[in-house]
Amino acid sequence: MLSKFLAQRESTLFVIIIILLVAVGLRAPRFLEPGRLLSTLNDTVILIMLTMAQLAVIVSGGIDLSVASNLAFTGMATALLNFMFPGVPIVLLVVLALAIGAALGAFNGSLVAWGGVPPIIMTLATMSVFRGMVYLISGGAWVSAHQMTPAFRSIPRVGLLGMPLLMWFGFVTIAVMYVLMNNTRLGRELYAIGDNERSARLVGVNTRLTRFKSFVLSGAIAGLTGLLWVSRYASAQNQTAAGFELETVAAAVIGGVSIMGGSGSVIGAVLGAVFLGIVKNALNVIGVSPFFQLGIQGAVILIAIIANTVIDRRTQVRLGSRRVAA
């Protein structure tokens, strides 16, 4: 029973997270206080949501390196709108954030699906393009806390049933992605394309349209996180979330999502993001020098990627042996 439980990647990662929490708690007991754990989870929500955006694309065999730049542009756009038109309702800003993010994702998706541009090349280019667009609409200036309305700044902090609204945004995003990936045709088609695009095409999957949809979905989630990021930190700037796209890829891989596509789960990706969030917070709590933190985080990510690659290869060998035997 235990061996079967540990054989599942999500279960194994969950156990590792518990062990990590206990280890850090022995060094710094305050880390395990309920308030501190809630704060750590709240700090990780945006990473979780952006990992959900990355998951939608990676599962289909692609990658979206522009999610953080999408976040920065949408965050700046909504912050500027709030500054220039303070009477615009917050609900409308949320809808606009989703729409702007989806539009940027659609631009990526259209050129990948119908233009034949490899996803890594396309999104590497738009990672810089979108970041440049942030500068164009802002003129290089920041939107600071005093330029935002109190309602805008309070979006992530509003309490609902004992938890900040930011966490509820995270829960809803996870729930929507879980249903999409496990209970809809789109989810099944994304997995099919990532596993074997040619076979998916032969059974009637419109691979181009499905890839396009994955980028639109990724962009919409990234756009929403842009609004939440700038309102939470009360600052919109050119370098918002710079480098964050690599953390989303790392979280997905740590959670067992194959970088080659075709496998991975929403729960695994969430646990991967939570693991990274705990590591980042724990290093601060136990007093590790910032000069060493990036190196330690990088080592953890590297170990996870190597382990994931080894597991993928063993799985492929096992499946190949079964096919030969059959």
C-alpha positions in Angstrom: 0.0 0.0 0.0 2.8 2.4 1.0 4.9 1.5 -2.0 1.9 2.1 -4.3 1.3 5.5 -2.7 5.0 6.5 -3.1 5.0 5.3 -6.7 2.8 8.2 -7.6 4.8 11.4 -8.3 2.3 13.7 -6.6 2.3 11.6 -3.5 6.0 11.4 -3.4 6.3 15.2 -3.8 3.7 15.7 -1.1 5.8 13.6 1.3 8.9 15.6 0.4 7.1 18.8 1.1 6.1 17.5 4.6 9.6 16.4 5.3 10.9 19.9 4.2 8.4 21.6 6.5 9.5 19.5 9.4 13.2 20.1 8.7 12.7 23.8 8.5 10.5 23.8 11.5 13.2 22.1 13.6 15.6 24.9 12.6 13.0 27.7 12.9 9.9 26.7 14.8 8.1 29.9 14.0 8.0 28.8 10.3 5.3 26.2 11.2 3.0 28.7 12.9 -0.4 28.7 11.2 -0.1 32.4 10.4 3.3 31.9 8.9 2.2 28.9 6.8 -0.8 30.9 5.5 1.5 33.8 4.6 3.9 31.4 2.8 1.0 29.9 0.8 -0.3 33.4 0.0 3.2 34.4 -1.2 3.1 31.4 -3.6 -0.3 31.9 -5.1 0.8 33.9 -8.1 3.5 31.4 -8.8 0.9 28.6 -8.7 -1.4 30.5 -11.0 1.4 31.2 -13.5 2.4 27.6 -13.3 -1.1 26.7 -14.3 -0.7 28.9 -17.4 2.6 27.2 -18.2 1.0 23.7 -17.7 -1.6 24.3 -20.4 1.2 24.8 -23.0 3.8 22.4 -21.8 1.4 19.4 -21.7 0.9 19.9 -25.5 4.6 19.7 -26.1 5.2 23.5 -26.2 6.5 26.1 -23.8 5.6 29.7 -23.0 8.5 31.8 -22.0 6.5 35.0 -22.3 4.1 34.5 -19.4 6.1 36.8 -17.1 6.3 39.5 -19.7 2.6 39.1 -20.4 2.0 39.5 -16.6 4.2 42.7 -16.6 2.4 44.3 -19.6 -1.1 43.5 -18.4 -0.3 44.6 -14.9 1.1 47.9 -16.2 -1.9 48.4 -18.5 -4.5 47.8 -15.8 -2.5 50.0 -13.3 -2.4 52.8 -15.8 -6.1 52.5 -16.5 -6.8 52.6 -12.7 -4.6 55.7 -12.4 -6.1 57.6 -15.4 -9.7 56.4 -14.9 -10.1 55.8 -11.2 -13.9 55.3 -11.7 -13.5 52.1 -13.7 -15.0 49.3 -11.7 -12.6 46.7 -10.3 -14.6 43.9 -11.9 -14.2 45.5 -15.3 -10.4 45.7 -14.7 -10.3 42.0 -13.9 -12.2 41.2 -17.2 -9.8 43.5 -19.1 -6.8 41.8 -17.6 -8.1 38.4 -18.7 -8.8 39.9 -22.2 -5.5 41.6 -22.6 -3.6 38.5 -21.5 -5.7 36.3 -23.8 -4.9 38.6 -26.7 -1.2 38.4 -26.1 -1.5 34.6 -25.8 -3.5 34.5 -29.1 -0.7 36.4 -30.8 1.7 33.7 -29.7 -0.7 30.9 -30.5 -1.5 32.0 -34.0 2.1 32.2 -35.1 2.9 28.9 -33.5 -0.2 27.1 -34.8 -0.5 28.5 -38.3 2.8 30.2 -38.8 4.9 27.1 -37.9 7.1 29.0 -35.5 8.5 26.7 -32.8 7.0 27.7 -29.4 10.3 28.2 -27.7 11.5 30.6 -30.4 8.2 32.4 -30.6 7.8 33.0 -26.9 11.5 33.8 -26.5 10.9 36.6 -29.0 7.7 37.9 -27.4 9.2 37.7 -24.0 11.3 40.7 -25.1 8.5 42.2 -27.3 6.0 42.3 -24.5 8.5 43.7 -22.1 9.3 46.4 -24.6 5.6 47.2 -24.8 5.5 47.8 -21.1 8.1 50.6 -21.6 6.1 52.0 -24.6 2.8 52.4 -22.7 4.4 53.7 -19.5 7.2 55.8 -21.0 9.6 54.1 -18.6 7.8 55.4 -15.6 6.4 53.5 -12.6 2.8 53.4 -11.3 3.2 53.6 -7.6 0.9 53.0 -4.6 -0.1 56.6 -4.3 -1.3 56.6 -7.9 -3.6 53.6 -7.4 -7.0 53.8 -5.9 -7.5 52.1 -2.4 -9.9 49.6 -4.0 -7.3 48.6 -6.6 -4.6 48.1 -4.0 -6.8 46.1 -1.8 -7.9 43.5 -4.4 -5.6 40.7 -3.1 -6.1 41.6 0.5 -9.9 41.6 0.8 -10.9 38.9 3.2 -13.4 36.3 2.2 -14.3 33.4 4.6 -11.2 34.0 6.6 -8.8 34.0 3.6 -7.4 36.8 1.4 -9.1 37.2 -2.0 -5.8 36.4 -3.7 -5.9 32.9 -2.4 -9.5 32.5 -3.7 -8.3 33.6 -7.1 -5.7 30.8 -6.9 -8.2 28.2 -5.8 -10.6 29.1 -8.6 -7.8 29.0 -11.2 -6.7 25.5 -9.9 -10.3 24.2 -10.0 -10.9 25.5 -13.5 -7.6 24.0 -14.8 -8.4 20.7 -13.1 -11.7 20.5 -14.8 -10.4 21.6 -18.2 -7.4 19.2 -18.1 -9.3 16.2 -16.8 -12.9 16.5 -17.8 -13.0 18.3 -21.2 -12.2 17.5 -24.8 -9.6 20.3 -24.8 -7.7 18.7 -22.0 -7.7 15.3 -23.6 -6.6 16.8 -26.9 -3.7 18.7 -25.3 -2.4 15.5 -23.7 -2.8 13.7 -27.0 -0.9 16.3 -29.0 1.9 16.3 -26.4 2.1 12.5 -26.4 2.1 12.0 -30.2 1.0 14.9 -32.5 0.8 12.8 -35.6 -1.4 10.2 -34.0 -3.6 12.9 -32.6 -4.1 14.4 -36.0 -4.9 11.0 -37.5 -7.8 10.5 -35.0 -9.3 13.8 -35.9 -7.8 16.3 -33.5 -7.4 19.8 -34.9 -3.9 20.2 -33.6 -3.4 23.7 -34.8 -6.6 25.0 -33.2 -5.9 23.1 -30.0 -2.4 24.6 -29.7 -3.8 28.0 -30.3 -6.3 27.5 -27.5 -3.5 26.4 -25.1 -1.7 29.7 -25.6 -4.9 31.8 -25.3 -5.6 30.0 -22.0 -2.0 30.5 -20.8 -2.2 34.2 -21.8 -5.5 34.8 -20.0 -4.2 33.3 -16.7 -1.0 35.3 -17.1 -3.0 38.5 -17.6 -5.0 37.9 -14.5 -1.8 37.4 -12.5 -0.6 40.7 -13.8 -3.4 42.5 -12.2 -3.0 40.6 -9.0 0.7 41.2 -8.9 0.7 45.0 -9.3 -2.2 45.4 -6.9 -0.6 43.2 -4.3 2.8 44.9 -4.4 1.3 48.3 -5.2 3.8 48.9 -8.0 3.9 48.5 -11.7 7.2 48.8 -13.5 9.1 47.7 -16.5 10.9 44.9 -14.7 7.9 43.4 -13.0 8.3 39.6 -12.6 11.5 39.6 -14.6 12.8 36.0 -14.8 9.6 34.6 -13.3 8.9 32.5 -16.4 11.8 30.2 -15.5 10.3 29.6 -12.1 7.0 28.5 -13.6 8.8 26.0 -15.9 10.8 24.7 -12.9 7.7 24.4 -10.8 5.9 22.4 -13.5 8.9 20.1 -14.0 9.3 19.6 -10.2 5.6 18.6 -10.2 6.2 15.8 -12.6 5.1 17.6 -15.8 7.2 16.2 -18.7 9.0 19.0 -20.6 8.4 16.9 -23.7 4.7 17.1 -23.3 2.0 14.4 -23.0 2.1 13.9 -19.2 1.7 15.8 -16.0 -1.1 16.8 -13.7 -2.6 20.0 -12.3 -2.1 18.7 -8.7 1.5 17.8 -9.5 2.1 21.3 -10.9 0.5 22.9 -7.9 2.7 20.9 -5.5 5.8 21.8 -7.6 5.0 25.5 -7.2 4.3 25.0 -3.4 7.6 23.2 -3.0 9.5 26.1 -4.7 7.5 28.6 -2.6 8.4 26.8 0.6 12.1 26.6 -0.4 12.3 30.4 -1.1 10.6 31.3 2.2 12.5 28.8 4.2 15.9 30.1 3.0 14.9 33.5 4.2 13.6 32.3 7.6 16.7 30.2 8.4 18.9 33.1 7.5 20.7 31.9 4.4 22.6 34.7 2.6 20.8 36.0 -0.5 24.1 35.4 -2.3 23.6 31.7 -1.8 19.9 31.5 -2.2 19.8 31.5 -6.0 22.5 28.8 -6.1 20.6 26.6 -3.7 17.3 27.1 -5.6 19.1 26.3 -8.9 20.6 23.1 -7.4 17.1 22.0 -6.2 15.6 22.7 -9.6 18.5 20.9 -11.4 18.1 17.8 -9.2 14.3 17.8 -9.9 14.8 18.1 -13.6 17.4 15.2 -13.7 15.1 13.0 -11.6 12.1 13.8 -13.9 14.2 13.0 -17.0 15.3 9.7 -15.5 11.7 8.8 -14.6 10.5 9.7 -18.1 13.1 7.5 -19.7 12.3 4.6 -17.5 8.6 5.0 -18.3 9.3 5.1 -22.0 11.5 2.0 -21.8 8.9 0.2 -19.8 6.1 1.1 -22.3 8.4 0.1 -25.2 9.0 -3.3 -23.6 5.3 -3.9 -23.1 4.6 -3.0 -26.8 7.3 -5.4 -27.9 5.9 -8.2 -25.7 2.4 -7.6 -27.0 
